[in-house]
Amino acid sequence: MVTRFQQIRNLEDLRDYVNETLCNQYELQIDAFLLTERLLRRGGKPCGIYFCLHGPRAVKFTAIWETERNQILFYGSTGERFQRTQLLDAPSLEHAAA
């Protein structure tokens, strides 16, 4: 599994990075497929975001940004983790919590 380090300034940059990483890994055209997200909560407080790229033929690729360790974990369609990205700075979740 590959570990990378990345500077992310805000949630839009985070979405773009996740979308580009998943598309590049599976040789998909960037922005050609729907990327959905869900706010993850622990004890009622936001603790991360679950991303799902809905690829061709109903294949799904996922990523989870977890705020405690400030890392993004990327998974293939069968659940295998293929990359871990350690973020150098954490974007704010306050706008996503709405």
Gaussian input, Z-matrix of N, CA and C with variables (Angstrom, degrees):
# hf/3-21g

backbone

0 1
 N
 C     1     B1
 C     2     B2     1     A1
 N     3     B3     2     A2     1     D1
 C     4     B4     3     A3     2     D2
 C     5     B5     4     A4     3     D3
 N     6     B6     5     A5     4     D4
 C     7     B7     6     A6     5     D5
 C     8     B8     7     A7     6     D6
 N     9     B9     8     A8     7     D7
 C    10    B10     9     A9     8     D8
 C    11    B11    10    A10     9     D9
 N    12    B12    11    A11    10    D10
 C    13    B13    12    A12    11    D11
 C    14    B14    13    A13    12    D12
 N    15    B15    14    A14    13    D13
 C    16    B16    15    A15    14    D14
 C    17    B17    16    A16    15    D15
 N    18    B18    17    A17    16    D16
 C    19    B19    18    A18    17    D17
 C    20    B20    19    A19    18    D18
 N    21    B21    20    A20    19    D19
 C    22    B22    21    A21    20    D20
 C    23    B23    22    A22    21    D21
 N    24    B24    23    A23    22    D22
 C    25    B25    24    A24    23    D23
 C    26    B26    25    A25    24    D24
 N    27    B27    26    A26    25    D25
 C    28    B28    27    A27    26    D26
 C    29    B29    28    A28    27    D27
 N    30    B30    29    A29    28    D28
 C    31    B31    30    A30    29    D29
 C    32    B32    31    A31    30    D30
 N    33    B33    32    A32    31    D31
 C    34    B34    33    A33    32    D32
 C    35    B35    34    A34    33    D33
 N    36    B36    35    A35    34    D34
 C    37    B37    36    A36    35    D35
 C    38    B38    37    A37    36    D36
 N    39    B39    38    A38    37    D37
 C    40    B40    39    A39    38    D38
 C    41    B41    40    A40    39    D39
 N    42    B42    41    A41    40    D40
 C    43    B43    42    A42    41    D41
 C    44    B44    43    A43    42    D42
 N    45    B45    44    A44    43    D43
 C    46    B46    45    A45    44    D44
 C    47    B47    46    A46    45    D45
 N    48    B48    47    A47    46    D46
 C    49    B49    48    A48    47    D47
 C    50    B50    49    A49    48    D48
 N    51    B51    50    A50    49    D49
 C    52    B52    51    A51    50    D50
 C    53    B53    52    A52    51    D51
 N    54    B54    53    A53    52    D52
 C    55    B55    54    A54    53    D53
 C    56    B56    55    A55    54    D54
 N    57    B57    56    A56    55    D55
 C    58    B58    57    A57    56    D56
 C    59    B59    58    A58    57    D57
 N    60    B60    59    A59    58    D58
 C    61    B61    60    A60    59    D59
 C    62    B62    61    A61    60    D60
 N    63    B63    62    A62    61    D61
 C    64    B64    63    A63    62    D62
 C    65    B65    64    A64    63    D63
 N    66    B66    65    A65    64    D64
 C    67    B67    66    A66    65    D65
 C    68    B68    67    A67    66    D66
 N    69    B69    68    A68    67    D67
 C    70    B70    69    A69    68    D68
 C    71    B71    70    A70    69    D69
 N    72    B72    71    A71    70    D70
 C    73    B73    72    A72    71    D71
 C    74    B74    73    A73    72    D72
 N    75    B75    74    A74    73    D73
 C    76    B76    75    A75    74    D74
 C    77    B77    76    A76    75    D75
 N    78    B78    77    A77    76    D76
 C    79    B79    78    A78    77    D77
 C    80    B80    79    A79    78    D78
 N    81    B81    80    A80    79    D79
 C    82    B82    81    A81    80    D80
 C    83    B83    82    A82    81    D81
 N    84    B84    83    A83    82    D82
 C    85    B85    84    A84    83    D83
 C    86    B86    85    A85    84    D84
 N    87    B87    86    A86    85    D85
 C    88    B88    87    A87    86    D86
 C    89    B89    88    A88    87    D87
 N    90    B90    89    A89    88    D88
 C    91    B91    90    A90    89    D89
 C    92    B92    91    A91    90    D90
 N    93    B93    92    A92    91    D91
 C    94    B94    93    A93    92    D92
 C    95    B95    94    A94    93    D93
 N    96    B96    95    A95    94    D94
 C    97    B97    96    A96    95    D95
 C    98    B98    97    A97    96    D96
 N    99    B99    98    A98    97    D97
 C   100   B100    99    A99    98    D98
 C   101   B101   100   A100    99    D99
 N   102   B102   101   A101   100   D100
 C   103   B103   102   A102   101   D101
 C   104   B104   103   A103   102   D102
 N   105   B105   104   A104   103   D103
 C   106   B106   105   A105   104   D104
 C   107   B107   106   A106   105   D105
 N   108   B108   107   A107   106   D106
 C   109   B109   108   A108   107   D107
 C   110   B110   109   A109   108   D108
 N   111   B111   110   A110   109   D109
 C   112   B112   111   A111   110   D110
 C   113   B113   112   A112   111   D111
 N   114   B114   113   A113   112   D112
 C   115   B115   114   A114   113   D113
 C   116   B116   115   A115   114   D114
 N   117   B117   116   A116   115   D115
 C   118   B118   117   A117   116   D116
 C   119   B119   118   A118   117   D117
 N   120   B120   119   A119   118   D118
 C   121   B121   120   A120   119   D119
 C   122   B122   121   A121   120   D120
 N   123   B123   122   A122   121   D121
 C   124   B124   123   A123   122   D122
 C   125   B125   124   A124   123   D123
 N   126   B126   125   A125   124   D124
 C   127   B127   126   A126   125   D125
 C   128   B128   127   A127   126   D126
 N   129   B129   128   A128   127   D127
 C   130   B130   129   A129   128   D128
 C   131   B131   130   A130   129   D129
 N   132   B132   131   A131   130   D130
 C   133   B133   132   A132   131   D131
 C   134   B134   133   A133   132   D132
 N   135   B135   134   A134   133   D133
 C   136   B136   135   A135   134   D134
 C   137   B137   136   A136   135   D135
 N   138   B138   137   A137   136   D136
 C   139   B139   138   A138   137   D137
 C   140   B140   139   A139   138   D138
 N   141   B141   140   A140   139   D139
 C   142   B142   141   A141   140   D140
 C   143   B143   142   A142   141   D141
 N   144   B144   143   A143   142   D142
 C   145   B145   144   A144   143   D143
 C   146   B146   145   A145   144   D144
 N   147   B147   146   A146   145   D145
 C   148   B148   147   A147   146   D146
 C   149   B149   148   A148   147   D147
 N   150   B150   149   A149   148   D148
 C   151   B151   150   A150   149   D149
 C   152   B152   151   A151   150   D150
 N   153   B153   152   A152   151   D151
 C   154   B154   153   A153   152   D152
 C   155   B155   154   A154   153   D153
 N   156   B156   155   A155   154   D154
 C   157   B157   156   A156   155   D155
 C   158   B158   157   A157   156   D156
 N   159   B159   158   A158   157   D157
 C   160   B160   159   A159   158   D158
 C   161   B161   160   A160   159   D159
 N   162   B162   161   A161   160   D160
 C   163   B163   162   A162   161   D161
 C   164   B164   163   A163   162   D162
 N   165   B165   164   A164   163   D163
 C   166   B166   165   A165   164   D164
 C   167   B167   166   A166   165   D165
 N   168   B168   167   A167   166   D166
 C   169   B169   168   A168   167   D167
 C   170   B170   169   A169   168   D168
 N   171   B171   170   A170   169   D169
 C   172   B172   171   A171   170   D170
 C   173   B173   172   A172   171   D171
 N   174   B174   173   A173   172   D172
 C   175   B175   174   A174   173   D173
 C   176   B176   175   A175   174   D174
 N   177   B177   176   A176   175   D175
 C   178   B178   177   A177   176   D176
 C   179   B179   178   A178   177   D177
 N   180   B180   179   A179   178   D178
 C   181   B181   180   A180   179   D179
 C   182   B182   181   A181   180   D180
 N   183   B183   182   A182   181   D181
 C   184   B184   183   A183   182   D182
 C   185   B185   184   A184   183   D183
 N   186   B186   185   A185   184   D184
 C   187   B187   186   A186   185   D185
 C   188   B188   187   A187   186   D186
 N   189   B189   188   A188   187   D187
 C   190   B190   189   A189   188   D188
 C   191   B191   190   A190   189   D189
 N   192   B192   191   A191   190   D190
 C   193   B193   192   A192   191   D191
 C   194   B194   193   A193   192   D192
 N   195   B195   194   A194   193   D193
 C   196   B196   195   A195   194   D194
 C   197   B197   196   A196   195   D195
 N   198   B198   197   A197   196   D196
 C   199   B199   198   A198   197   D197
 C   200   B200   199   A199   198   D198
 N   201   B201   200   A200   199   D199
 C   202   B202   201   A201   200   D200
 C   203   B203   202   A202   201   D201
 N   204   B204   203   A203   202   D202
 C   205   B205   204   A204   203   D203
 C   206   B206   205   A205   204   D204
 N   207   B207   206   A206   205   D205
 C   208   B208   207   A207   206   D206
 C   209   B209   208   A208   207   D207
 N   210   B210   209   A209   208   D208
 C   211   B211   210   A210   209   D209
 C   212   B212   211   A211   210   D210
 N   213   B213   212   A212   211   D211
 C   214   B214   213   A213   212   D212
 C   215   B215   214   A214   213   D213
 N   216   B216   215   A215   214   D214
 C   217   B217   216   A216   215   D215
 C   218   B218   217   A217   216   D216
 N   219   B219   218   A218   217   D217
 C   220   B220   219   A219   218   D218
 C   221   B221   220   A220   219   D219
 N   222   B222   221   A221   220   D220
 C   223   B223   222   A222   221   D221
 C   224   B224   223   A223   222   D222
 N   225   B225   224   A224   223   D223
 C   226   B226   225   A225   224   D224
 C   227   B227   226   A226   225   D225
 N   228   B228   227   A227   226   D226
 C   229   B229   228   A228   227   D227
 C   230   B230   229   A229   228   D228
 N   231   B231   230   A230   229   D229
 C   232   B232   231   A231   230   D230
 C   233   B233   232   A232   231   D231
 N   234   B234   233   A233   232   D232
 C   235   B235   234   A234   233   D233
 C   236   B236   235   A235   234   D234
 N   237   B237   236   A236   235   D235
 C   238   B238   237   A237   236   D236
 C   239   B239   238   A238   237   D237
 N   240   B240   239   A239   238   D238
 C   241   B241   240   A240   239   D239
 C   242   B242   241   A241   240   D240
 N   243   B243   242   A242   241   D241
 C   244   B244   243   A243   242   D242
 C   245   B245   244   A244   243   D243
 N   246   B246   245   A245   244   D244
 C   247   B247   246   A246   245   D245
 C   248   B248   247   A247   246   D246
 N   249   B249   248   A248   247   D247
 C   250   B250   249   A249   248   D248
 C   251   B251   250   A250   249   D249
 N   252   B252   251   A251   250   D250
 C   253   B253   252   A252   251   D251
 C   254   B254   253   A253   252   D252
 N   255   B255   254   A254   253   D253
 C   256   B256   255   A255   254   D254
 C   257   B257   256   A256   255   D255
 N   258   B258   257   A257   256   D256
 C   259   B259   258   A258   257   D257
 C   260   B260   259   A259   258   D258
 N   261   B261   260   A260   259   D259
 C   262   B262   261   A261   260   D260
 C   263   B263   262   A262   261   D261
 N   264   B264   263   A263   262   D262
 C   265   B265   264   A264   263   D263
 C   266   B266   265   A265   264   D264
 N   267   B267   266   A266   265   D265
 C   268   B268   267   A267   266   D266
 C   269   B269   268   A268   267   D267
 N   270   B270   269   A269   268   D268
 C   271   B271   270   A270   269   D269
 C   272   B272   271   A271   270   D270
 N   273   B273   272   A272   271   D271
 C   274   B274   273   A273   272   D272
 C   275   B275   274   A274   273   D273
 N   276   B276   275   A275   274   D274
 C   277   B277   276   A276   275   D275
 C   278   B278   277   A277   276   D276
 N   279   B279   278   A278   277   D277
 C   280   B280   279   A279   278   D278
 C   281   B281   280   A280   279   D279
 N   282   B282   281   A281   280   D280
 C   283   B283   282   A282   281   D281
 C   284   B284   283   A283   282   D282
 N   285   B285   284   A284   283   D283
 C   286   B286   285   A285   284   D284
 C   287   B287   286   A286   285   D285
 N   288   B288   287   A287   286   D286
 C   289   B289   288   A288   287   D287
 C   290   B290   289   A289   288   D288
 N   291   B291   290   A290   289   D289
 C   292   B292   291   A291   290   D290
 C   293   B293   292   A292   291   D291

   B1=1.4537
   B2=1.5212
   B3=1.2930
   B4=1.4515
   B5=1.5261
   B6=1.3396
   B7=1.4648
   B8=1.5199
   B9=1.3204
   B10=1.4646
   B11=1.5274
   B12=1.3218
   B13=1.4617
   B14=1.5162
   B15=1.3336
   B16=1.4606
   B17=1.5265
   B18=1.3154
   B19=1.4660
   B20=1.5281
   B21=1.3232
   B22=1.4662
   B23=1.5225
   B24=1.3198
   B25=1.4647
   B26=1.5330
   B27=1.3428
   B28=1.4592
   B29=1.5308
   B30=1.3278
   B31=1.4626
   B32=1.5214
   B33=1.3083
   B34=1.4743
   B35=1.5283
   B36=1.3273
   B37=1.4733
   B38=1.5280
   B39=1.3286
   B40=1.4630
   B41=1.5287
   B42=1.3379
   B43=1.4683
   B44=1.5270
   B45=1.3172
   B46=1.4696
   B47=1.5222
   B48=1.3202
   B49=1.4677
   B50=1.5272
   B51=1.3266
   B52=1.4659
   B53=1.5256
   B54=1.3220
   B55=1.4656
   B56=1.5303
   B57=1.3165
   B58=1.4699
   B59=1.5263
   B60=1.3316
   B61=1.4611
   B62=1.5199
   B63=1.3315
   B64=1.4639
   B65=1.5263
   B66=1.3230
   B67=1.4677
   B68=1.5250
   B69=1.3143
   B70=1.4639
   B71=1.5267
   B72=1.3194
   B73=1.4679
   B74=1.5282
   B75=1.3314
   B76=1.4655
   B77=1.5233
   B78=1.3385
   B79=1.4686
   B80=1.5227
   B81=1.3304
   B82=1.4537
   B83=1.5199
   B84=1.3088
   B85=1.4686
   B86=1.5240
   B87=1.3247
   B88=1.4653
   B89=1.5265
   B90=1.3200
   B91=1.4648
   B92=1.5256
   B93=1.3281
   B94=1.4613
   B95=1.5281
   B96=1.3366
   B97=1.4611
   B98=1.5280
   B99=1.3045
   B100=1.4635
   B101=1.5293
   B102=1.3246
   B103=1.4645
   B104=1.5225
   B105=1.3371
   B106=1.4594
   B107=1.5218
   B108=1.3130
   B109=1.4623
   B110=1.5176
   B111=1.3179
   B112=1.4691
   B113=1.5141
   B114=1.2999
   B115=1.4565
   B116=1.5230
   B117=1.3128
   B118=1.4672
   B119=1.5183
   B120=1.3120
   B121=1.4688
   B122=1.5226
   B123=1.3146
   B124=1.4692
   B125=1.5201
   B126=1.3197
   B127=1.4628
   B128=1.5176
   B129=1.3399
   B130=1.4579
   B131=1.5136
   B132=1.3307
   B133=1.4676
   B134=1.5250
   B135=1.3280
   B136=1.4703
   B137=1.5314
   B138=1.3390
   B139=1.4647
   B140=1.5293
   B141=1.3231
   B142=1.4598
   B143=1.5054
   B144=1.3241
   B145=1.4598
   B146=1.5262
   B147=1.3344
   B148=1.4602
   B149=1.5229
   B150=1.3212
   B151=1.4636
   B152=1.5245
   B153=1.3300
   B154=1.4608
   B155=1.5260
   B156=1.3272
   B157=1.4601
   B158=1.5213
   B159=1.3316
   B160=1.4549
   B161=1.5238
   B162=1.3161
   B163=1.4533
   B164=1.5155
   B165=1.3266
   B166=1.4701
   B167=1.5248
   B168=1.3143
   B169=1.4729
   B170=1.5298
   B171=1.3312
   B172=1.4705
   B173=1.5345
   B174=1.3276
   B175=1.4635
   B176=1.5241
   B177=1.3387
   B178=1.4614
   B179=1.5262
   B180=1.3217
   B181=1.4658
   B182=1.5227
   B183=1.3185
   B184=1.4571
   B185=1.5239
   B186=1.3254
   B187=1.4600
   B188=1.5208
   B189=1.3091
   B190=1.4677
   B191=1.5163
   B192=1.3240
   B193=1.4694
   B194=1.5135
   B195=1.3120
   B196=1.4597
   B197=1.5266
   B198=1.3262
   B199=1.4627
   B200=1.5158
   B201=1.3240
   B202=1.4635
   B203=1.5273
   B204=1.3189
   B205=1.4689
   B206=1.5267
   B207=1.3324
   B208=1.4596
   B209=1.5364
   B210=1.3197
   B211=1.4522
   B212=1.5197
   B213=1.3308
   B214=1.4550
   B215=1.5270
   B216=1.3233
   B217=1.4574
   B218=1.5270
   B219=1.3356
   B220=1.4622
   B221=1.5261
   B222=1.3414
   B223=1.4581
   B224=1.5276
   B225=1.3244
   B226=1.4634
   B227=1.5149
   B228=1.3290
   B229=1.4602
   B230=1.5257
   B231=1.3244
   B232=1.4716
   B233=1.5210
   B234=1.3325
   B235=1.4576
   B236=1.5164
   B237=1.3397
   B238=1.4614
   B239=1.5288
   B240=1.3129
   B241=1.4594
   B242=1.5284
   B243=1.3348
   B244=1.4555
   B245=1.5188
   B246=1.3386
   B247=1.4679
   B248=1.5168
   B249=1.3254
   B250=1.4635
   B251=1.5189
   B252=1.3343
   B253=1.4557
   B254=1.5164
   B255=1.3219
   B256=1.4630
   B257=1.5235
   B258=1.3353
   B259=1.4643
   B260=1.5173
   B261=1.3195
   B262=1.4603
   B263=1.5260
   B264=1.3263
   B265=1.4648
   B266=1.5208
   B267=1.3213
   B268=1.4671
   B269=1.5192
   B270=1.3481
   B271=1.4516
   B272=1.5293
   B273=1.2972
   B274=1.4590
   B275=1.5264
   B276=1.3260
   B277=1.4635
   B278=1.5193
   B279=1.3285
   B280=1.4601
   B281=1.5271
   B282=1.3410
   B283=1.4710
   B284=1.5208
   B285=1.3249
   B286=1.4598
   B287=1.5265
   B288=1.3166
   B289=1.4656
   B290=1.5141
   B291=1.3059
   B292=1.4590
   B293=1.5112
   A1=109.16
   A2=115.98
   A3=123.16
   A4=109.74
   A5=117.23
   A6=122.43
   A7=108.04
   A8=115.51
   A9=121.65
   A10=108.84
   A11=115.28
   A12=122.00
   A13=107.42
   A14=116.88
   A15=120.47
   A16=110.49
   A17=115.46
   A18=122.82
   A19=107.56
   A20=117.85
   A21=123.59
   A22=107.18
   A23=116.42
   A24=120.00
   A25=113.83
   A26=116.94
   A27=119.66
   A28=110.04
   A29=116.13
   A30=120.36
   A31=112.38
   A32=117.89
   A33=120.27
   A34=110.41
   A35=117.31
   A36=120.73
   A37=110.90
   A38=116.53
   A39=120.98
   A40=110.55
   A41=116.80
   A42=120.96
   A43=111.07
   A44=116.23
   A45=120.58
   A46=111.09
   A47=117.03
   A48=121.24
   A49=110.83
   A50=117.24
   A51=121.08
   A52=109.95
   A53=117.50
   A54=121.87
   A55=110.84
   A56=117.21
   A57=121.18
   A58=111.80
   A59=117.44
   A60=120.71
   A61=111.14
   A62=117.08
   A63=120.25
   A64=111.34
   A65=117.15
   A66=120.32
   A67=111.49
   A68=118.03
   A69=120.91
   A70=111.45
   A71=117.53
   A72=121.25
   A73=111.27
   A74=116.61
   A75=120.47
   A76=113.04
   A77=115.85
   A78=122.93
   A79=112.07
   A80=115.15
   A81=122.23
   A82=109.26
   A83=116.30
   A84=120.31
   A85=108.70
   A86=115.97
   A87=121.55
   A88=109.78
   A89=116.21
   A90=125.70
   A91=113.88
   A92=118.52
   A93=120.90
   A94=111.99
   A95=116.58
   A96=120.82
   A97=109.73
   A98=115.17
   A99=122.24
   A100=111.26
   A101=115.70
   A102=122.28
   A103=107.12
   A104=116.30
   A105=120.32
   A106=108.81
   A107=115.72
   A108=119.98
   A109=110.54
   A110=114.47
   A111=122.32
   A112=108.38
   A113=114.95
   A114=121.00
   A115=108.67
   A116=116.68
   A117=121.66
   A118=108.92
   A119=115.66
   A120=121.01
   A121=110.06
   A122=114.14
   A123=121.87
   A124=106.09
   A125=116.84
   A126=120.21
   A127=112.28
   A128=117.03
   A129=121.80
   A130=115.03
   A131=117.45
   A132=121.05
   A133=109.99
   A134=117.45
   A135=120.54
   A136=110.71
   A137=116.10
   A138=120.06
   A139=112.41
   A140=117.08
   A141=119.38
   A142=111.82
   A143=114.81
   A144=121.64
   A145=108.60
   A146=115.62
   A147=123.89
   A148=107.19
   A149=117.69
   A150=123.24
   A151=108.73
   A152=116.48
   A153=121.17
   A154=108.71
   A155=116.00
   A156=122.05
   A157=107.06
   A158=116.75
   A159=123.25
   A160=107.76
   A161=115.64
   A162=122.50
   A163=113.36
   A164=115.96
   A165=121.01
   A166=111.35
   A167=115.36
   A168=122.47
   A169=111.96
   A170=116.23
   A171=123.91
   A172=113.61
   A173=117.45
   A174=121.68
   A175=108.20
   A176=116.70
   A177=120.96
   A178=110.08
   A179=114.72
   A180=123.16
   A181=106.15
   A182=117.85
   A183=119.65
   A184=112.67
   A185=113.72
   A186=121.98
   A187=107.12
   A188=115.41
   A189=121.29
   A190=108.64
   A191=115.43
   A192=120.54
   A193=105.88
   A194=116.48
   A195=120.18
   A196=108.27
   A197=113.53
   A198=120.14
   A199=114.05
   A200=118.71
   A201=120.25
   A202=111.15
   A203=116.54
   A204=120.85
   A205=112.27
   A206=115.75
   A207=122.81
   A208=111.00
   A209=114.97
   A210=120.62
   A211=110.46
   A212=115.65
   A213=122.05
   A214=106.71
   A215=115.54
   A216=121.63
   A217=107.64
   A218=117.21
   A219=123.29
   A220=109.93
   A221=115.54
   A222=121.53
   A223=111.31
   A224=115.29
   A225=121.80
   A226=111.00
   A227=115.68
   A228=121.37
   A229=113.25
   A230=117.84
   A231=120.56
   A232=112.44
   A233=116.69
   A234=120.94
   A235=115.23
   A236=117.46
   A237=119.38
   A238=110.09
   A239=115.71
   A240=120.46
   A241=107.95
   A242=116.24
   A243=119.02
   A244=113.65
   A245=117.39
   A246=118.32
   A247=109.77
   A248=114.34
   A249=123.17
   A250=106.10
   A251=116.21
   A252=120.80
   A253=108.81
   A254=115.42
   A255=121.49
   A256=107.38
   A257=116.71
   A258=120.50
   A259=109.76
   A260=115.44
   A261=120.77
   A262=111.72
   A263=116.78
   A264=123.05
   A265=107.59
   A266=117.03
   A267=120.62
   A268=110.44
   A269=117.30
   A270=118.69
   A271=109.81
   A272=116.95
   A273=121.66
   A274=110.53
   A275=115.87
   A276=121.13
   A277=112.21
   A278=119.11
   A279=119.99
   A280=112.33
   A281=119.92
   A282=121.56
   A283=110.71
   A284=117.29
   A285=121.49
   A286=111.66
   A287=117.79
   A288=121.34
   A289=112.88
   A290=118.35
   A291=120.64
   A292=112.95
   D1=137.67
   D2=-178.31
   D3=-87.04
   D4=138.04
   D5=171.80
   D6=-115.24
   D7=128.88
   D8=179.60
   D9=-123.63
   D10=162.38
   D11=174.79
   D12=-119.73
   D13=138.11
   D14=-173.53
   D15=-144.29
   D16=142.54
   D17=173.63
   D18=-95.33
   D19=117.91
   D20=177.94
   D21=-123.19
   D22=127.80
   D23=-174.99
   D24=-95.88
   D25=-32.55
   D26=-175.92
   D27=-151.70
   D28=177.43
   D29=-176.60
   D30=-66.22
   D31=-33.42
   D32=178.12
   D33=-64.85
   D34=-42.37
   D35=175.80
   D36=-63.26
   D37=-37.07
   D38=177.92
   D39=-63.19
   D40=-46.82
   D41=177.91
   D42=-59.55
   D43=-45.94
   D44=-179.97
   D45=-61.65
   D46=-43.61
   D47=-179.48
   D48=-63.10
   D49=-45.13
   D50=179.28
   D51=-62.51
   D52=-47.89
   D53=-179.85
   D54=-59.25
   D55=-48.57
   D56=-178.75
   D57=-64.60
   D58=-40.69
   D59=-179.46
   D60=-64.71
   D61=-46.46
   D62=179.01
   D63=-64.42
   D64=-43.78
   D65=179.77
   D66=-64.82
   D67=-43.23
   D68=179.69
   D69=-64.68
   D70=-39.63
   D71=-179.49
   D72=-61.12
   D73=-37.79
   D74=-174.62
   D75=-110.09
   D76=16.46
   D77=175.85
   D78=53.75
   D79=47.93
   D80=177.47
   D81=-105.58
   D82=151.22
   D83=177.11
   D84=-70.30
   D85=128.25
   D86=-178.91
   D87=-63.35
   D88=135.13
   D89=179.96
   D90=69.19
   D91=12.50
   D92=177.19
   D93=-87.16
   D94=-17.22
   D95=-176.55
   D96=-124.32
   D97=152.18
   D98=-177.86
   D99=-69.41
   D100=131.81
   D101=173.34
   D102=-112.98
   D103=117.39
   D104=177.82
   D105=-107.61
   D106=163.53
   D107=179.53
   D108=-147.31
   D109=153.23
   D110=176.16
   D111=-135.72
   D112=137.23
   D113=176.25
   D114=-76.15
   D115=129.91
   D116=177.54
   D117=-96.33
   D118=139.84
   D119=-178.54
   D120=-127.83
   D121=145.89
   D122=174.04
   D123=-133.53
   D124=122.94
   D125=-177.97
   D126=61.13
   D127=30.39
   D128=179.63
   D129=81.64
   D130=-4.17
   D131=-178.46
   D132=-109.10
   D133=142.80
   D134=178.58
   D135=-60.47
   D136=134.37
   D137=-179.94
   D138=-131.76
   D139=2.82
   D140=178.82
   D141=164.03
   D142=-175.06
   D143=179.05
   D144=-136.09
   D145=135.47
   D146=175.12
   D147=-99.89
   D148=123.87
   D149=178.82
   D150=-110.51
   D151=142.58
   D152=176.55
   D153=-136.23
   D154=121.38
   D155=175.39
   D156=-96.29
   D157=117.84
   D158=-177.99
   D159=-89.67
   D160=96.19
   D161=-173.54
   D162=-84.92
   D163=-167.59
   D164=-179.05
   D165=-67.57
   D166=151.93
   D167=176.81
   D168=54.43
   D169=38.24
   D170=176.24
   D171=61.82
   D172=21.37
   D173=176.12
   D174=-79.01
   D175=139.62
   D176=-179.81
   D177=-121.26
   D178=135.49
   D179=175.90
   D180=-119.67
   D181=140.11
   D182=-172.66
   D183=-130.27
   D184=162.08
   D185=174.27
   D186=-148.57
   D187=147.05
   D188=177.17
   D189=-127.87
   D190=122.88
   D191=171.21
   D192=-96.86
   D193=118.09
   D194=177.39
   D195=-112.13
   D196=128.82
   D197=-169.97
   D198=-76.51
   D199=-26.84
   D200=-176.93
   D201=-60.66
   D202=-45.71
   D203=178.08
   D204=-98.72
   D205=-4.29
   D206=-179.92
   D207=52.97
   D208=54.44
   D209=179.87
   D210=-135.64
   D211=156.71
   D212=175.42
   D213=-113.83
   D214=129.47
   D215=177.53
   D216=-110.12
   D217=126.94
   D218=-176.35
   D219=-107.55
   D220=136.07
   D221=-177.07
   D222=-128.75
   D223=144.23
   D224=175.77
   D225=-82.05
   D226=-176.06
   D227=-175.39
   D228=-68.47
   D229=-19.97
   D230=179.02
   D231=-100.81
   D232=6.00
   D233=176.86
   D234=93.01
   D235=1.62
   D236=178.47
   D237=-77.37
   D238=135.97
   D239=178.20
   D240=-82.41
   D241=127.75
   D242=-178.82
   D243=-113.52
   D244=-13.61
   D245=-179.67
   D246=-157.65
   D247=148.06
   D248=172.29
   D249=-126.23
   D250=128.93
   D251=177.32
   D252=-118.33
   D253=120.40
   D254=176.17
   D255=-89.65
   D256=122.13
   D257=179.09
   D258=-84.56
   D259=138.85
   D260=-179.34
   D261=-78.88
   D262=-33.41
   D263=174.62
   D264=-131.72
   D265=151.21
   D266=-179.41
   D267=-98.63
   D268=127.69
   D269=170.93
   D270=-68.70
   D271=158.94
   D272=-178.87
   D273=-81.40
   D274=138.72
   D275=176.89
   D276=-94.77
   D277=-0.11
   D278=-173.58
   D279=-63.18
   D280=-34.03
   D281=178.72
   D282=-76.02
   D283=-29.78
   D284=-179.03
   D285=-78.04
   D286=-19.65
   D287=-175.48
   D288=-73.88
   D289=-10.24
   D290=-177.76
   D291=-72.31

